[in-house]
Amino acid sequence: MTRSEFLEIIKNNINKNDYHLALVNGGQNPEFSYSIGLTEKLGYELIIAGGFISIKDNESIFRYVYEQLQSGSTVDSKW
């Protein structure tokens, strides 16, 4: 994949979901994920540190946190 193709994926995800979620799990712990593109909307990016069970679970947690912040609610301890 070229750099321009990768940047296009990021732009498409931001347009579709308001952010792109980057996962980092190079075999070292803790694994983490971070957003790209939320600074314009929230004024900051989000980071989830620590291992996660699956990519799908991590995406669900991330989306939940984002939706809570977007609505102005506090994030409860659902997870």
N, C-alpha and C positions, 0 to 999 in steps of 0.2 A: 504494500500500500504506500502510495506517495504521500508526502507532507500535505499537498493540496487536497487530496482525497480525504485524508484524516481531518483536516480543517473543515471540509464540507460536511462530514458526518457530525462534527461538533456543532456547526451552525444549524444543521437540520434538527438536531436534538434540542437545541436552545429554542428554535422556532416552534417546535412541537410541544415540548414539556416545560419551557421556561429555563431549563438548565441542561447541561450535559453532565452525566455522572461518570467520573473517572475512578476506576478500581485499581488499587495497588496491592499486589500480593506476591511479591518476588521470592517467596519462600521464607521470608523473615517475618517474625512476629514483632509487634502486632501488625496485622493487615489494616488498611484504612481505605476510605473512599472520600472523594471531595467533589464539590460542584464546580462547574465552570459556567459563568453567565448570570449568576444571581446578584452580582454587585449592583447592576443597574436597577434591579427590582427591589431588593431588600437592603442594599447598602453594604453587603458582605457576602462571602461565600460560606458554605457549610462543609464541615469535616466530620466524618464518623470514624473514630479510632477504635481499634480492637478487632479481633477476628470476627468473622461472620459465618453463619452456617452455610449459606449459599448466596450466589449472586442475586437470585430472585428475592430472598429474604432481605438482603442489604438494600435492594432497590425499594422494597416495600417500606422498610423503616425510614429510608431517606425521604420517600414521597410523603409519608405520614408527618414527619418533622416539618418538611417544607409547607405542607398544607396547613398545619397548625400555626406556623409563623405567618403565613400569608393571610390567614383569617384574623390575626391579632390575638389568638388564644395562646395560652401557655402550653408547653408540651408536657402532657401527663406521662406517667410511667407505664404506658401500654406495653412496652417491651422491657 
